[in-house]
Amino acid sequence: MARISASSQVSAPRVRFAPSPTGYLHVGGARTALFNWLFARHFAGTLVLRIEDTDLERSTPEMVEGILQGLQWLGLNWNEGPYYQTQRGDLYLAAAEKLIESGAAYYCFCIKEDLERRRQKAAAEGRPPKYEGSCRHLDGAEALRRKAMGEPAAVRFKIPEGGSTAFDDSVFGKVEFVNSELEDFVLLRSDGSPTYHLSVVADDIDLRITHIIRGSDHISNTPKQVLLYQALGAALPTFAHVPLILGPDKTRLSKRHGATSVMSYRDEGIVPEAFRNFLALLGWTPPEGTPEILGDAELIRLFGLEGISRSNAVFDRAKLDWFNTEYIRAYPAERLLPLIEQEWKKAGIEVTAASEPAIEQGRPDRAGTSCGGAEYVSSGRKSWTGQQNDQSPVGKAASGPHWLLSTIDLLKPRARSLKDFAGSFRAFFTDDFEADPTAVQKFLKDEKIRQLLVELGRRYESLPDFSEAETERVLREFAAEKGVKAGALINGARVALTGQGVAPSLFAVMMALGSERTRRRLEGVETAAQSLGVNT
């Protein structure tokens, strides 16, 4: 570990994501991690994870765990690490010693109070408040003597006098800084702890990092690091500084714009792949004509540094929600199920065999037919069959695993987030749900409608074939018999069965719930309405 030497040649790119655990993984950090992940995967390279935890006062194990969880939720797996800077102190000491021996760095004995007074004076006089180089020209032997006597000393890098420092950035092109604008910056504090510049460069050399992809707010740090690479005799990596992410008001994204922690979006029911797709397009543009919906394989195939914009990106929450709904609709139910199960667990919903619709003994397993033998489905509406080819009969209640997958397929076109499956869709998976009071007041206020729904439930009890077509036929004939509009019964039944005023086709809902649960909820509508204080 205690070595510092020029990087050896590597055949494939080596990139790194190096978060500081002074906070949870935020959107900007996640986008940086994603770009590094995509670049490494595109070139079959290596992604290194390094935890920059040298800020002992602000770094916590909880924050480290939060960062790791955020990366894992996003599906950004790394190849090496995590390396912890607090465990690599010998490497930084060796780098500092090498710089002192070569004359590129020196001991600084200035005390903190004096430095602060000088900075305040410079600011008052309108001069840049930078270090004036008081110890820069100390005799080397004298500096070593004072250090040996126990006098506290920091180690500073010696900025070249005159000239400029430049580097080529893959996004911004040539970037150049006049050396006179830079100050002799600290490498090691007087307590022996390394600063950011020393540790990051020593680590990147040691870990043979070939490309540094990070936020554009690091551009101002780069000339100092370029000088460190040169002084340590190491080849420069390729730098690529990506644009910042702004809120809708074009200011830097912060908590006042909404959630900034990646795990907050998990808690809001965002699909990880949808978030990856959304993040990838914040500051990176794929080739013209490429669709917005890009799975991992396509993102990896298309990603390149040449597509990164110089302009800052704007975080559009409505766009993220659109991506989320598109992914939920496109996912097979089997792929959605593990994500939905996490929402059920958080909501205290236990979906078991007992949650399935009851399939009564002796029920004929055939599609519903009218008296003439043809399937009866109202004009302009197709029977719900799901999208899983689950081999359940057309327009029939599915059972076993097919019930669960078919129900998810029924609901996912209406879902905006995964949380909907434990929220507005809760009634499909448990009897423990609360009806929307507004929907109850609107569609179940009429006592006559409630009484008719109770009677309808009893009619269904004697129905030999509980299919989508037959349940519709019975309801419409019942409405005609009672002299009421079928729509009034349909709207009231929808609230009685799902607790919501808006839901999929009522008769598809009945197939999802099954005959026993459908009848029970219809027959119990009076009690349910009264419990919500319906004004008749």
N, C-alpha and C positions, 0 to 999 in steps of 0.2 A: 504493500500500500504506500509506503513512504518513498515514493519516487516521483519524478516529474521529468518527462522526456518528450521529444517530438513524437507525434502520432505516426504509427506505421500505416502503410497503405492498406485500404480495405477494398474488397471487391464490390460490395453492395453498400448502399447508404445506411448510415447509423444516425438516427435522430433521437431526440429525447423530449420528454415532457417533465418539467421540473417545477411543480407547484410548491408554494410556501404554505405550510399548515397553520396559517394565522387566521384562517376562515375556511368555510366549506367550499366545495368546488362550485364556482360560479359560472355563468353562461360564457363569459369571455375565456376563462380557462378551459372550459369544456370544448369550445370551438378550436382553441389552440391544440388541445390534445387530439381532437378529431383530425385536424389537418396533418399533424405529425403521423397519426395512425394511417390515414389514407396514403400519404406519401410513402411510408415504409412498406405498406402492403402492395402498392403499385409497382414498386421496384424490387419486391421480395427482399426488403431490407430488415433492419432491426429497430424496434422501438424500445428505448430505455426509459424506465421510470425512476426519477430521482426526487427524493423529498428534501427540500431545502429548509431544514429545521434548525438553522443556527440562531434564529431569534428565540432564545430560550424563554423570554418573558411572555411572548405571545403565542408560541407554538404549543399545541397540546396534542396528546394521543387521540383525543376525541375528534379533533379536526383532521388528523391523519386518517383515521378510520372513515370519516365522512368523505374525504377525497377518494379513498379506495372504493367505497361503496358507490359513489357517483360514477366513477369510471366503469365499474362492473355493471351498473344498471344500464349505462350507455352501450355496453358491449365492446368497449375499447380495451382489448387485452394487450398486454405488453409482453415483450420477449425477455427482457432482463430487468432485474431489480425486484422490489424497490431498493435503491441505495439511499442511505440516510447520511446527510452531511455531518451530523454530530458524531458519526462513527468513522469519519475519514479525516480527522484532525491532523494526523501525521503527514498526510499528503500536502496539506496547505502549509504546514511548517516547512516542509522540504522545498516547496515552491518559493516561499519567502526567503529562505536561506540562499537558494540559488540566485535569486534576484539581487540580494545584498552582495553576494560574492562577485557578481558580474558588474556591480556598480549601477545597476538599473533601479535600485531601491536603497533607502537609507533609514537609519533610526531617527525618530523624531521625539524630542523630550519636552515639547511644549505641553503645558497643562491645559485642561479643558477650559478653565476660567479665562486664561489669557487669550485663548483662541476665540472665545465668544466675544470678549471685549474688542478684539481686532475686527471681527466680522461686523459688529455693531458700528464701529467707527467707520469702516469702509462703506457700509450702507448709508450712514449719515452724510458721507462725503460724495455719494453718488458713484462709488466705485464697486465693481463686482465683489461680493463678499467671499473671496476665496483665499486659500492659504497662501501666505506671502513667501514661503520658503525659508523660514528662519533657520531651520536645521539642515537645509539642503547642502550647505558647503562646510559642515562640520568635518574636521579631520577624522578619518576613519578610525585611527588608533584611539583618539580621544573619545569617540562615540562608543567604542568597545569597552574602554575603561569605565566610563560612566554606567554602561549597561552592566558590567561585571560588579560594580559597587552596589547594584540593586536599584538604581534609579529607574522608575517606570518609563518605558519607551514604546511608542507605536512604531510600525514600519510603514513608510510611505514610498509610493512609486515616483520615480523621477521623470516627469514629463520632458521630452526633448525641447530644447529652447529653439524657437523659430520653426518655420515650416508648417506643415499640416499633416493630418492623418486622414486617410481615405479608405473606403472599402466599397466593393460592388455589391449591391443588394439586388436580389432576384426580383423584387417587387418595385423598388424605388430607383433602381439604377445606381449610378455613382453617387455616394454620399461623402462629403468632405468637411472636416472641422479644422479650424485654425488652432494650432497647439497653444497659442497664447491665451485662448479662451478656456483651456483646461487647467485644473489645479493639480498639484501633486497629491493624489488621493491616497487614503489609508488602505493598506493591505491587511495588516494585523493590528488589532487594538492593543493598548498597553497591557490588557489582561491576557493576551495571547490568542484571543478569538479572531477568526478570519472575517473579513468583510465580504459582501456579496461579490464584488469584482474578482477577488482572488479565488474564492472557492468555486465560482462558476467556471472560470477559465481552467483552473487546475483540474476540475472534474471533467470538463469537456475534452481536455487533452488526454487525460488518463483513460476515459471511456471511449476514446477514438470517435468522437462525434464528428460527422462529416457535414451535416446540415443543421443549422439552428433556425427553426421556424417558431417565431414568437410574435407578440403584439408590437405594434409600431411605437408604443410608449417606451420601448427599450432602445430605440434608435440613438437616443442621447447617451446611453451607456456604452454603445458599441465602440467608439473610438478608443476609450480607455482599455477595453478588452482586446482590441486589435493590437494596441501597444504591448499589452501583456503577452499575447501570443508571440509577437516578434521578439520580445526580450527573453522569452523562454525557449526560443528556437523552434517553435512549432508552426506547422502550416495552418493558414487560416481556413476555417470551415466556410461553407457557403451560407450566407445570411439571407433570410427571407422574413421581412417584417410585415405582418398582416395588419389590415386596417382595424380600427377600433369598432366596437359595437355601440351604437347610440340608441337612445330611446326615441319615441315618436316626435319629441320636441327637439330632436337633434342635439341633445346634451348627453353626456356619457351615461350609459345604462347604470341605474342604481335602484335601490329599494323603492324609491318613490314611483318608479315606473312599473312596479309589481314585483313578482318573484324574480330573484337573481340566482338563487341556489338551484343547482340542477335537480336535487332531490325534491324540491318543491314541485317541480313539474311531474315527477313520478307520483307524488301525492295527489296531484290534480287529475290523474288519470291519463297522462300522455303516454302513447306507445313509444318505447325507446327508439325503434327504427324511424318513426315519424320525426322524432326530435333530431336524430342524426341527419336525416334528409334536410330538414329545415336549417339546421346549423351549417351544414356544408355549403348552402347557398347564401350564407351571410358573409359576403366578401370574396366569394369564388364564383366564377361564371363558367359553366361547361360550354362546349362547342355549340355554335348556333344550331338551332333546330332540335336541341336535346329537350325532352319533356322534363317537367319539374319533378315528377315522381321518379325517384332514382333509388333503387335498392342498393344494398351494400356492394354487390358485384359490379354494378354499373358505376357507382361512385369511385370505386377502387380503379376500375379500368380507365376512367376519364380524367381522374384528378392529376393536376400538374401545377407547379408553381407559376407557370405562365398565365394561368387563369385567375390568379389572385389580383384583385383590384387595389388601386391606391386609395380609392375613396372609402370613407367610413361606411359601414353597413348600418341599417336601421332595423331594430328588432320590432317586427310586426306581429303582435299577439294574434290578431285575427287570421293571419296567414298560418301561424303554427296550428291554430285550431282547425283550419282547413286541411292541412296535412294530416292531422290526427284522424279526422273523420274519414279521409280517403283511405288511410291505412287500415282502420277498423273495418271499413266496408270490404276492402280487398283481401284481408286475412281470412284464411279458412278457419272455421270454428275451432278446429283442433289446436290451431296456433294461438287463437285468442284465449282459449280456456285457461291456461296457466296464469295469464295476466289477470283475467277476471277473477280467478280464485283468490288472488291476493287482495282484491277489493272486497270480496265476500268475507275473507278472514278479518280484515280491518273493520268491517261493518257488523261482525258477529253473526253472519249468515252461514249456516252449515247446510250445504246442499248434499243430500244423501239419497239413497234409493227411496226413502220415505218422501222425498220432495217430488218424486216423479208423479205424473198423472196416473190415477188408478185405472187399470184395465180390467173391466169386470169379467167374471167368468161367464162363458157362454156367448159372449159378443161375437157375431160373425165377423171375420176378418176380410171385409170386402169394401170396395169403394162405394160411397153413397150414390144411390140412383133414384131417379124420379119414378113415378108409377109406370111410365112408358119404358123404363129400363135405361134411359140415357142419363149421364151424369148431370146433376142439377147445380149449376153455378150461375149466379146472376150475370147479365150481359156486361161485358167489358171488364170482368174481373177474373183472374186466374186462381185456381186452387193453390194454396200454399204448399209447396213440397220441399222447401229448404234448398240448399245448394251443395249438399254433401253426398248426393246419390246414396242416401242411407237405406234405400230399399224399403222404407216404410210406405204403406199404401198411400196413394194420392188422396189428399184431403182428409187423412186419418190422423188420430193422435199417435205419435211415436212413443216407444217405450225404451227402457234401458238407456244405454249411452246415447242412442239415437235421439231420444227425447231432449237431452241436454244440448247436444250439438245443433239439432233442428231449431230449438228455441233461441239459441244464440244467433243462428242465421236469420231467424225471423226478426230479431231486434236490432241487429247491427246496422242496417241502413238508417236507423233513427238515432244512433248513438253519436254523441259529440265527444265523449270521453269514456274511458273504461269505468269511471265512477258511476255512470248511468246504470250499469248492470247491477249495482248495489243500491242505487237511488231510485230513479223514476221507474226502473224495470224490476224493482225488488219483488213485486207481487207475483212475478213469474216463477220465482225460485223459493219463496217462503210464504207462509200464511201470516207472518208477523210483519205487517206493513200498515202504513197510515195513508188514508185517502186524502187527496188534495181537497181541502174544504171548499175552494172556489168551484171545482168541478162538481162536487156533491151538491152544492147549493144551486148550481146551474142546471144540472141534468137529473137530479133526484129530489128536487123540491116538491114536485107534484106527487101527492100521496097515491093517486091512481096509478101512476107509472110504477111506483114501488110495489104496489099490490100485484100489478100485472107481471112484474119481474119475478115475484115469488111464485106465481102460478106458472110462469114460463119454465122456471126451474123444475117444477113438478112434471110438466109436460115432457121435459127432457129425460126425466127419470124413467118414463115408459118407452123412450125411443130405443128401438132394437139396434139401430146402427148409428152410433155417435160419430158421424163424419162431418166434414166441413160443409158439404153440400146439403146433408140432411138437417143439420142445425139451422142453416139459413132458411131452408124450406119451411121448417116448423115455425121459426120466428115470424116469417112473413105471413104465413097462413093464420097464425095466432093473432097478429096485428089486424089483419083484415076481419077476422072473426069478432074482435073486440072493438072495431071501429076506431082504431088509433093509427097514427102514422108509424110505419116500421122504423123510421129514423129516430123517433122518440124512444123506442125500446132499445134500439141499437146503441144510442148515446148513453142511456141509463145503464144498460148492461155493461158497457165498456168501463164505466166508472166503478160499478159494483165488482167487476172482475179484476181490474188492474189498479184502481184507485186514482186513475188519471183520466183527464178529459180527452187526451190525444194518445192514440196507441195504434198498433197495426190493425188490419182488418179484424173485426170482432170474431168472425168465425175461425180465423187462423189463431186468434188468441184462445178460443175454446179448445182447439186441438192441442195447443201448448199446455194448457192447464189440465186437460183431461175431463172426462164426464163427471166424475165424483166431485172434484173441486169446483167445477163450473156450477153444478147444481147447488152445492152447499153455499157458495157465495151469492148466488141469485136468491136463494131462499132466505138468506140471512141479511138481505139488503135493508130491511126495515130497521133492524136492530143497529146496523152499522150507521145508517143515516141519522137515527136518533142520537147516537152517541156523539155525533158531530154537531148536534144542536141545529138540525135542519129546520128552517122556518117554513111551516106549511101554510 
